[in-house]
Structures are given as C-alpha cells and as structure tokens.
C-alpha cells in the first residue's frame, strides 16, 4: 500500500498546535465539524489528537461556555497524547488496516515524527475495494 497515494496531505487537513488556545481549538472544531483534530508541536511533530470529549471535559471543568473564558487555556493542557496513534508513511498495509479498524482516521508521520497528512477509513476501504476488483 502506498500511503502517500491515499493520504490527504497536511495542507488540506485541519490541525492545531499545542500552544493554540482552547478557544481557537473550539473554533476549528466548530468550523470543520470534525470530532477529532491532530495536535502538533512547534516543529510540526505529531503529538496526539484533541477530541470533542476533551473539549467537553474542559468546558465542564471551567464551568463556562463563554468563548473568552477559554482564551487562557492551551490545547496542550487538554488533549490526550495516547489517542489516535500515528502510522509511519512507510507502514505496511496490515498495520494500516489494523489501525483504521479502531480509528476514523490515521495521522501519517515521516521518519522525524512530523505530520504528513491523514488517511481516512473511507480512503482505505476505497483502496481495498479497487485492489480486489481489478
């Protein structure tokens, strides 16, 4: 499997940096309607994903739904590093299939851990469909 062929490149995906405010994260999640978004460090290395649940737990802990109340908190304080593990751009087909069974998308990283893009469950299923129906 050539992951690069079925991957959505980083420039075409939504992502956040760990230093972004929670308000900025809420705005990105609302704008795109995603349930999870990759989180990167300053060097664009993949750290994990922030989810709707992470935001909900944060809002409940702060006790406010006012956007300005979330400008003092950072994404790095609320996301889970162990959620949505990434795969390497050279990962074998079996690893990609196994991982996508448990996640809606897979972050794809290069040898330095930098985010290259994402692979969606739909793109993997489409790839497998085409492969079996040739």
Secondary structure, 3 states (H helix, E strand, C coil): CCHHHHCEEHHHCCEEECCCEHHHHHHHHHHHCCCEEEEECCCCEEEEEEEHHHHHHHHHHHCCCCHHHHCCCEHHHCCECCCCCCEECCCCHHHHHHHHCCCCEEEEECCCCEEEEEEEHHHHHHHHHHHHCC
